[in-house]
Amino acid sequence: MNPIATKIRKLREIHGYPQEYVAFQLGVSQAAYSKKETGRTELSLTVLQQVSSLYKISLMDLIELTLQDLLITAVRQQ
């Protein structure tokens, strides 16, 4: 699986959001979001920006941090 796709799935899970909620926030269907989260479709820069905004993390953190460090950062911000 795509490492960034894994990150956005884990972020959603630790925030307790269902896929439907995140999909709505991004303006896509749940099926389209599911494909992004599983790595079956590419994540555009726009989507990455929307995700980072939703979870209140920087785009650079989303891209550069390891999964573990990103999750620690996200939990601390809650």
N, C-alpha and C positions, 0 to 999 in steps of 0.2 A: 504494500500500500504506500501511496505517496506520503512522505513525512508531514507535509503541511496539512494534508487531508486528515491525517491522524490527529494532529494538533487541534484542528477545528472541531473534530468529533469529541475529543477529550474536554475541550473548553466548554462545549455545550453540555456535556454530562456533568461536569463539576458545578455548573451554574444551575443545573436542574431544568434546563429548557427542553421541551420536546422539539423534534425536527420541524413540526408544523409552525411553531412560534418563530424559530430562526428563519425559516423559509419566508414567512410573512414579513419579517423585518427586512429581508433582502429583496423582497418583491418578486419571489419566484414560487413555483409550486413545491410542495413537499417532495414530490418525485424528483424534480430537478435538483433540489438541495441535497437529497439523499445521494444522487450521483456525484455531486461535488465532494461530499463528505467521505465517500468510499473511493474516491480517486478515479471514477469512471469518466468524468469530464474534467477539463482543465479549470483551474481556478484563475480567473482574471485578476488583474491588479485592482479593479473596481470592487470585486467581491472581497478580496483580501482587506481592502480599506474598510468596507462595510463591516466585516467580521471583527476587525481590530477595534472599530468604534463601538460595536455592540458590546464587546467584552471589556472595553476601556483599557486596552493595552496598545502599545505602539506597534505600528506596522513592522518596524525593524525588530522588535522583540518577537513578534509572531514568526517572522522569517528566520531570524538568526539564533534564537535561544533553543537549547535542546528541549525536548518534550518535558523532561523533569523540571528544568529551570522555569519554563514557561508556566507550568501548572503551579509551581510554588509562587511565582509572581501573581498569578491570577487569584489564588486562594488568599494571599495577603491583602489584595485589593478589595475583597468582598467585605 
